[in-house]
Amino acid sequence: MNTIKYINSCCWHDSTFAENASFIEDNGDIVLRIQHAENYVIRCKNYIGLSYIGHWEEGVIESIKVEGEGDLMKESLNTIRHLNGKPPYSNLCRQMHDNWYQLNIKMIDGVVFKVVCESVILEHEQTKDTC
């Protein structure tokens, strides 16, 4: 099954960020450790935007969705264009016209953790799926 379809169809309610290294940067990736019925790792490859504003006490996840568009994606791409001028940019590994994904993790208190990246990888025990 496609990773995005799997993430979007899974019931993540009452999951939490794992206590050890909930989200970390690893060579241009954001790595999220999530405790569900079992432990999962969501790796956001080559991220260009990250937002997590308003965290208070709740660490319980309501839902996780991956979308092909979103407000943080638009803001991230516009900021890159503004700060770097006209293409080509110095980093030729990424292109503005590449497909981008926005991962949205909604907490039960309404706060949304967002990451914009090139691809999403879900790791569960020995299984690794990529989209």
Secondary structure, 3 states (H helix, E strand, C coil): CCHHHHHHHCCCCCEEECCCCCEEEECCEEEEEEECCCEEEEEEECCCEEECCCCCCCCEEEEEEEECCCHHHHHHHHHHHHHHCCCCCCCCCCCCCCCCEEEEEEECCCCEEEEEECEEEEEECCEEEEC
